[in-house]
Every structure is written in C-alpha cells, then in structure tokens.
Amino acid sequence: MTQPSKSGRRCFYSLLVITVSFLPVFTLQEQEGRLFKPLAFTKTYSMAAAALLSITLAPVLMGWFIRGKIPKEGKNPINRFLIWLYKPVVDLAIRYRWLVLVCGAVLVAWVFFPWNSLVARLLPPGRAQEMAFAVGKIFPYQNIGSEFMPPLYEGDLLYMPTTFPGISPTKARELIQVTDRIIKSFPEVETVFGKAGRAETATDPAPMDMIETTIRLKPEADWPAVDIKDDDGKTIAHRRRTPDELVTAMNSAVQIPGLNNAWTMPIKTRIDMLSTGIKTPVGIKIAGPDLAVLERIGTEVEAVVRQVPGTASAFANASRADGSWNLKLIATPSRVTA
C-alpha cells in the first residue's frame, strides 16, 4: 500500500492546484460572471470530489485491482518523452532557484503595478500624461473592471429605432413599411420583418414607439462587391462590405425625421436588455421623483451625448414621458367582487 498512498497524495495535490486555479473566475461580474461562473462551479466541485477520492478510494482500488508485475515507468515511450521535456526545466529551476523566485516576484509586481494612478498623481495634464496613460495599457491591473468580451457577430442584425411617444398605430405601420423597404433594397439582405408595440405575450411590454426590425442577412459568400466610399464620398475600393460598413450604409440610408436609429444584433440585444434594461450597448440612467426635472436633465444629457465622437444616435426616452398616452382604470369594489 506504500506506492498507492504516494500516488494518491500526488493526485490530491495536482487536483487541488487545478481547483485553486479557477478561483479568479469567481471574481467576474455582470455578463462575464453569469457566463463563466456555472462552468467554474461545475469544474471546482468535480475537481474537489476527485481530490477527495484520490486519497480515500483510489488507493484502496489500486491495491485491489493493480496486481502482478508492473512495468517500470521508463519503459513507456510516452513517459520517456514527457520526462525528456520537463526534467531539464525542473533541473534548471532548482539550480537557479533564487533567480526563479525573483522573476516570479517581478511578474507579480508587473501585474499589480498601479501605473495609471501614479501617472495621474505625478504628471500634469498634457501630451506627456496622455502618452503615459497609453503605456499603462501593458499593465494588467489597469484593465481590471473593464469589459473584455468582444461582441459576437451573429450573422443577422436588429434595427431598433425609437420615435416620440404617442405615435398612432397607422403612423407606426407606415414607418415600418418605409424602413423595411429601404433595408430590403440592400443586396446583402435576405428578409426583413418589422414589429411595433408589444407582441401577444406578457414578457414583451414594448410601447408603440419602440420598433423592432429583424434583418436576416445572406451568407457573406453571396454578398456582392460594391464601391466603398469614404466620408467625402470618394470611392476608395471595390469589394464586399464588412458587417460594420453594411450597418453604416444602412444607417445613412434610413434617415427619417423623428426616428432615432439603433443597430445591434438579436441575441446581444436580449442579453443587454436583461442585464441593464437598455437596448443599446451604452446608456445613461437618470432617476428622480420630478418628471419635469427628469425631462430637462434628459434633454441636456441627450444634447451633450450627441456631440461625443463615435455616437451614432442619442435619444432621451424617459424625458418624453409627459407626451405619452396613459389609461387610468378606477375599479368599483362592489362590481368587481360581483
């Protein structure tokens, strides 16, 4: 039982290392946390159970079932190859142990070095400070708290414009027909389906001024080559559009007064709305008890955000709350119970 006990302890510590390596995943928040925490929990529980079995049940089973003459480790060609790979590295690390420890300490210091805070404290605002902040991107600690999940291209688009509250169903239907006709004119588009208001479900309480148009695109191999133009209207290339260029072209084509465009993707929009309640990637929430003050602040914020470089559209939705139509029902208790 000596050898099974030794191998059980080795398996225990190796599995324990794997379990501890998943601890940083539990620090993820928001969308990343919801996506990766179930994997981390499942992996951690399975590794913890395997580590426990490696020092309790595994040695007993090895003693029962592993019998007879066991070949030496060196006779296995795979083992010889693996030993040939890692043994020089281990020998070098043991020989220069202090250098390895110093390199590890330097690596930890590099990861957690607060470069940006020192730059903001020591350098005055200006060109030098901007260049120093650019250098700070190489320090991982500076990126903690930022979003690292790139958007996944889904192959389809979702057009979600917003208009003013109080729009009639007739006007909403007209807007859908006009926008669908413009979007369908692009050769990259397969089908277009628009919807205004809520669907026949209690989980989609969308107002009439919220339009959703699902755009199914053709496979990119079937996209035709078109003239690619710059901001001045000059042709710079003749090739297929990229998805971003297609969205830019559609946004330029669909310019209707009173309609604020928002282009995203179907699955991404649902995740964003479930996480934040906002249908666009970036939004500003303003809370308060006074609707008049909210309307004033929302309009001011909308005007400022429109001037930010890279902003495609901005719309203060809640600030137009006074222009919406509301139906107030007063129930008579005696008739309700009857």
C-alpha positions, 0 to 999 in steps of 0.5 A, a space after each residue: 500500500 506504500 506506492 498507492 498512498 504516494 500516488 494518491 497524495 500526488 493526485 490530491 495535490 495536482 487536483 487541488 492546484 487545478 481547483 485553486 486555479 479557477 478561483 479568479 473566475 469567481 471574481 467576474 461580474 455582470 455578463 462575464 460572471 453569469 457566463 463563466 461562473 456555472 462552468 467554474 462551479 461545475 469544474 471546482 466541485 468535480 475537481 474537489 470530489 476527485 481530490 477527495 477520492 484520490 486519497 480515500 478510494 483510489 488507493 484502496 482500488 489500486 491495491 485491489 485491482 493493480 496486481 502482478 508485475 508492473 512495468 517500470 515507468 521508463 519503459 513507456 515511450 510516452 513517459 520517456 518523452 514527457 520526462 525528456 521535456 520537463 526534467 531539464 526545466 525542473 533541473 534548471 529551476 532548482 539550480 537557479 532557484 533564487 533567480 526563479 523566485 525573483 522573476 516570479 516576484 517581478 511578474 507579480 509586481 508587473 501585474 499589480 503595478 498601479 501605473 495609471 494612478 501614479 501617472 495621474 498623481 505625478 504628471 500634469 495634464 498634457 501630451 506627456 500624461 496622455 502618452 503615459 496613460 497609453 503605456 499603462 495599457 501593458 499593465 494588467 491591473 489597469 484593465 481590471 473592471 473593464 469589459 473584455 468580451 468582444 461582441 459576437 457577430 451573429 450573422 443577422 442584425 436588429 434595427 431598433 429605432 425609437 420615435 416620440 411617444 404617442 405615435 398612432 398605430 397607422 403612423 407606426 405601420 407606415 414607418 415600418 413599411 418605409 424602413 423595411 423597404 429601404 433595408 430590403 433594397 440592400 443586396 446583402 439582405 435576405 428578409 426583413 420583418 418589422 414589429 411595433 408595440 408589444 407582441 401577444 405575450 406578457 414578457 414583451 411590454 414594448 410601447 408603440 414607439 419602440 420598433 423592432 426590425 429583424 434583418 436576416 442577412 445572406 451568407 457573406 459568400 453571396 454578398 456582392 462587391 460594391 464601391 466603398 466610399 469614404 466620408 467625402 464620398 470618394 470611392 476608395 475600393 471595390 469589394 464586399 462590405 464588412 458587417 460594420 460598413 453594411 450597418 453604416 450604409 444602412 444607417 445613412 440610408 434610413 434617415 427619417 425625421 423623428 426616428 432615432 436609429 439603433 443597430 445591434 444584433 438579436 441575441 446581444 440585444 436580449 442579453 443587454 436588455 436583461 442585464 441593464 434594461 437598455 437596448 443599446 450597448 451604452 446608456 445613461 440612467 437618470 432617476 428622480 421623483 420630478 418628471 419635469 426635472 427628469 425631462 430637462 436633465 434628459 434633454 441636456 444629457 441627450 444634447 451633450 451625448 450627441 456631440 461625443 465622437 463615435 455616437 451614432 444616435 442619442 435619444 432621451 426616452 424617459 424625458 418624453 414621458 409627459 407626451 405619452 398616452 396613459 389609461 387610468 382604470 378606477 375599479 368599483 369594489 362592489 362590481 368587481 367582487 360581483 
